[in-house]
Amino acid sequence: MKPYFYLIIFIIFTGCSKNSVDKNCNFLLDIGVNVTINMSLPQYSQLAFVSNPVYVPNAGNGGIYVTNIGTGFVAFDAADPNHIPSSCSVLTLSGINGICGCDDKNEYSLFNGLPINNSSLRCPLKAYRVEENGNILLIFN
């Protein structure tokens, strides 16, 4: 009975450790984000409609994409989390998806942050919290 007890304790302490981080998801920096968007301004007017992502520069690792998903808003870092930051790793907008400019052309949904058509990608886009207060969006982490 004792060997099983020690085995269970070993599994609990090694298998459930908070330090077990996927090494492939450490490319992006943990930069503090606190952005306010006034949707009354012309550059953000597209957020009034579902499926129209808007790019917000100079925030996060590569800027931020904000999308109206119909039930609210989501915000994701515009840097590809599966690449070391470089000039090609910032996503460009293609419809409702973001595409990496590097040779592998990683593609992500700006609705949920998940990779599209590439099951080998281990990291989704870095998400930020969004609070809505009238015409004002607060994006933060």
Sequence and secondary structure as in RCSB ss.txt:
>XXXX:A:sequence
MKPYFYLIIFIIFTGCSKNSVDKNCNFLLDIGVNVTINMSLPQYSQLAFVSNPVYVPNAGNGGIYVTNIGTGFVA
FDAADPNHIPSSCSVLTLSGINGICGCDDKNEYSLFNGLPINNSSLRCPLKAYRVEENGNILLIFN
>XXXX:A:secstr
 HHHHHHHHHHHHHHT TT   GGG  S     EEEEETTSGGGGGGGSTT  EEE SSTTT EEEEE SSSEEE
EESB TTS S TT BEEEETTEEEE STT  EEETTT  BSS TT      EEEEEEETTEEEEE 
